[in-house]
Amino acid sequence: MTPFLYVSHPQVRIDPAVPVPDWGLSEQGRARAEAFAREPALMAYGRVVSSTEAKARETAAILAAALSLVEEVRPGLHENDRSATGYLPEAEFQQVANAFFADPEHSARGWERAVDAQDRIVRGVRLALAEAPGTPTLFVGHGGVGTLLLCHLAGQTISRAHDQPPVGGGCWFRQTATDAPDRWRSLEEAPLP
């Protein structure tokens, strides 16, 4: 498999009046992305491919600029569809997210099923990699579908046990040509191994 790095967007500006896919990065999130963009090991990547959501596009633009690349925005890499509930207060969101991972074959309150989101993200990543075989790619996306992708690559069942550490997003994992990812690491855990 072509090597790739998957990065989840860091902290966002939460605004209940704005659709979640349109949320942008907060000042803290932008600062974390900018710090990560200075990591010399990122120079190994020849493409930056992003989800269509604003927070991912903003993160991808920061990383792509540091690499003198133009980010590619791709459909199918977005976070699990949660439009059935829209914004949820944090405690309620965590309850529904727990249900999403705990019962992947069924919808949690109308959310996209985890098995469907996993199939979508796996297909989206494979398609993007097939379009530029041999070019190490940096994907910028989301924690939920990123965890589903990690579970698939690592041969693990869908479980929130494989979710990002609680640092507000802004994590990464790497797939090498020979080794599957083992876990998420925060952006501050650079340099990349």
TIBAVEX-35122 format. One record per residue (C-alpha): x negated, y negated, z; residue in one letter; residue number from 1. Coordinates in nm, 4 decimals. Example, Ala and Ser with C-alpha at 12.3 -4.5 7.8 and 13.67 -1.06 7.14 Angstrom:
# TIBAVEX-35122
-1.2300 0.4500 0.7800 A 1
-1.3670 0.1060 0.7140 S 2
This chain:
# TIBAVEX-35122
0.0000 0.0000 0.0000 M 1
-0.1171 -0.3533 -0.0717 T 2
-0.2236 -0.5144 0.2561 P 3
0.0027 -0.7794 0.3979 F 4
0.0514 -0.9960 0.7014 L 5
0.4030 -1.0600 0.8288 Y 6
0.4476 -1.3800 1.0316 V 7
0.7669 -1.4825 1.2099 S 8
0.8461 -1.8510 1.2297 H 9
0.7736 -2.0161 1.5666 P 10
1.0083 -2.2297 1.7801 Q 11
1.2976 -2.4131 1.6118 V 12
1.5134 -2.7194 1.6748 R 13
1.8355 -2.5637 1.8031 I 14
2.1433 -2.7561 1.6927 D 15
2.4810 -2.5831 1.7413 P 16
2.6332 -2.8213 1.4821 A 17
2.3958 -2.6992 1.2083 V 18
2.4152 -2.3524 1.0487 P 19
2.1363 -2.1367 1.1953 V 20
1.9671 -2.0732 0.8538 P 21
1.9251 -2.4518 0.8201 D 22
1.7426 -2.5029 1.1497 W 23
1.3908 -2.6396 1.1120 G 24
1.0821 -2.6081 1.3260 L 25
1.0545 -2.7928 1.6561 S 26
0.7449 -2.9997 1.7334 E 27
0.6072 -2.7084 1.9340 Q 28
0.6777 -2.4644 1.6520 G 29
0.5110 -2.6909 1.3957 R 30
0.2043 -2.7334 1.6194 A 31
0.1718 -2.3558 1.6636 R 32
0.2020 -2.2962 1.2878 A 33
-0.0579 -2.5639 1.2153 E 34
-0.2997 -2.4118 1.4671 A 35
-0.2545 -2.0655 1.3149 F 36
-0.3066 -2.2086 0.9657 A 37
-0.6636 -2.2980 1.0676 R 38
-0.7489 -1.9301 1.1277 E 39
-1.0313 -1.8454 0.8817 P 40
-0.9141 -1.4836 0.8439 A 41
-0.6069 -1.6098 0.6555 L 42
-0.8326 -1.6879 0.3592 M 43
-0.8074 -1.3179 0.2699 A 44
-0.4477 -1.3686 0.1549 Y 45
-0.3756 -1.4719 -0.2028 G 46
0.0003 -1.5265 -0.1782 R 47
0.2479 -1.6739 0.0678 V 48
0.6034 -1.5403 0.0328 V 49
0.8854 -1.6858 0.2418 S 50
1.2426 -1.6239 0.3413 S 51
1.4949 -1.8779 0.2118 T 52
1.5722 -2.0093 0.5629 E 53
1.4454 -2.3590 0.6487 A 54
1.2353 -2.2577 0.9504 K 55
1.0540 -1.9894 0.7510 A 56
1.0040 -2.2197 0.4504 R 57
0.8534 -2.4882 0.6751 E 58
0.6168 -2.2366 0.8332 T 59
0.5228 -2.0963 0.4917 A 60
0.4535 -2.4454 0.3554 A 61
0.2102 -2.5136 0.6419 I 62
0.0262 -2.1850 0.5854 L 63
0.0263 -2.2148 0.2060 A 64
-0.1127 -2.5694 0.2179 A 65
-0.4007 -2.4507 0.4355 A 66
-0.4764 -2.1814 0.1749 L 67
-0.4342 -2.4173 -0.1235 S 68
-0.1426 -2.2038 -0.2426 L 69
0.2202 -2.2715 -0.3277 V 70
0.4671 -2.0688 -0.1248 E 71
0.7109 -1.8426 -0.3066 E 72
1.0649 -1.8492 -0.1656 V 73
1.2403 -1.5169 -0.2099 R 74
1.5975 -1.4005 -0.1467 P 75
1.6497 -1.0873 0.0569 G 76
1.3908 -1.1731 0.3221 L 77
1.6276 -1.3733 0.5432 H 78
1.7125 -1.2915 0.9034 E 79
1.9932 -1.0484 0.9804 N 80
2.3244 -1.2071 0.8807 D 81
2.4813 -1.3474 1.1971 R 82
2.7303 -1.5783 1.0284 S 83
3.0218 -1.3916 1.1877 A 84
2.9356 -1.5512 1.5210 T 85
2.7235 -1.8494 1.4187 G 86
2.5372 -2.0159 1.7026 Y 87
2.5573 -1.8346 2.0353 L 88
2.4239 -1.9610 2.3700 P 89
2.0990 -1.7826 2.4613 E 90
2.2388 -1.5337 2.7141 A 91
2.5223 -1.4312 2.4805 E 92
2.2855 -1.4152 2.1833 F 93
2.0559 -1.1770 2.3737 Q 94
2.3500 -0.9493 2.4588 Q 95
2.4570 -0.9267 2.0952 V 96
2.0966 -0.8802 1.9797 A 97
2.0620 -0.5932 2.2272 N 98
2.3731 -0.4324 2.0761 A 99
2.2411 -0.4920 1.7227 F 100
1.9261 -0.2902 1.7957 F 101
2.0899 -0.0327 2.0240 A 102
2.3493 0.0810 1.7687 D 103
2.1964 0.0200 1.4254 P 104
2.4686 0.2053 1.2337 E 105
2.7428 -0.0295 1.3569 H 106
2.7987 -0.4016 1.3386 S 107
2.7575 -0.6010 1.6591 A 108
3.0420 -0.8570 1.6580 R 109
3.0427 -0.8788 1.2801 G 110
2.6659 -0.9151 1.2353 W 111
2.4956 -0.7346 0.9493 E 112
2.4210 -0.3794 1.0591 R 113
2.0578 -0.3183 1.1554 A 114
2.0279 -0.0292 0.9078 V 115
2.1420 -0.2572 0.6242 D 116
1.9108 -0.5411 0.7286 A 117
1.6218 -0.2946 0.7499 Q 118
1.6922 -0.1581 0.4023 D 119
1.7105 -0.5131 0.2642 R 120
1.3821 -0.6331 0.4185 I 121
1.1941 -0.3162 0.3200 V 122
1.3177 -0.3485 -0.0401 R 123
1.2353 -0.7205 -0.0477 G 124
0.8793 -0.6695 0.0741 V 125
0.8181 -0.3762 -0.1602 R 126
0.9495 -0.5728 -0.4580 L 127
0.7310 -0.8733 -0.3786 A 128
0.4229 -0.6528 -0.3379 L 129
0.4964 -0.4671 -0.6633 A 130
0.4991 -0.7967 -0.8526 E 131
0.1366 -0.8670 -0.7578 A 132
-0.0274 -0.5310 -0.6881 P 133
-0.3577 -0.5597 -0.5091 G 134
-0.3022 -0.9202 -0.3954 T 135
-0.2975 -0.9385 -0.0148 P 136
0.0234 -1.1201 0.0738 T 137
0.1282 -1.3279 0.3716 L 138
0.5030 -1.2992 0.4334 F 139
0.6815 -1.5581 0.6478 V 140
1.0127 -1.4565 0.7941 G 141
1.1958 -1.3751 1.1124 H 142
1.1659 -1.1745 1.4304 G 143
1.4749 -0.9563 1.3899 G 144
1.4156 -0.8282 1.0368 V 145
1.0421 -0.8335 1.1001 G 146
1.0960 -0.5877 1.3849 T 147
1.3074 -0.3703 1.1570 L 148
1.0269 -0.3773 0.8984 L 149
0.7662 -0.2913 1.1618 L 150
0.9787 0.0023 1.2828 C 151
1.0043 0.1339 0.9267 H 152
0.6325 0.0984 0.8533 L 153
0.5313 0.2554 1.1849 A 154
0.7750 0.5457 1.1409 G 155
0.9683 0.4438 1.4531 Q 156
1.3430 0.4498 1.5043 T 157
1.5102 0.1098 1.5215 I 158
1.4669 -0.0185 1.8748 S 159
1.4288 -0.3522 2.0430 R 160
1.1362 -0.1965 2.2298 A 161
0.9339 -0.2913 1.9179 H 162
1.0540 -0.6546 1.9187 D 163
0.8302 -0.9603 1.9423 Q 164
0.6875 -1.0580 2.2795 P 165
0.8923 -1.3344 2.4483 P 166
0.6894 -1.6309 2.3213 V 167
0.9624 -1.8109 2.1234 G 168
0.8837 -1.6478 1.7896 G 169
0.5628 -1.7193 1.6080 G 170
0.4194 -1.3692 1.5990 C 171
0.2494 -1.1519 1.3386 W 172
0.1666 -0.7946 1.2459 F 173
-0.0533 -0.6584 0.9722 R 174
-0.0143 -0.3664 0.7316 Q 175
-0.3476 -0.2536 0.5905 T 176
-0.4051 -0.0343 0.2882 A 177
-0.4338 0.2671 0.5202 T 178
-0.2870 0.1792 0.8603 D 179
0.0670 0.0909 0.9640 A 180
0.1211 -0.1938 1.2100 P 181
0.1267 -0.1010 1.5774 D 182
0.2869 -0.4060 1.7396 R 183
0.3602 -0.7774 1.7154 W 184
0.0924 -1.0240 1.8284 R 185
0.1496 -1.3910 1.9081 S 186
0.0012 -1.6540 1.6789 L 187
-0.2430 -1.7293 1.9573 E 188
-0.3852 -1.3760 1.9361 E 189
-0.5995 -1.4731 1.6396 A 190
-0.8552 -1.3999 1.5097 P 191
-0.6938 -1.1243 1.3129 L 192
-0.8544 -0.7840 1.3644 P 193
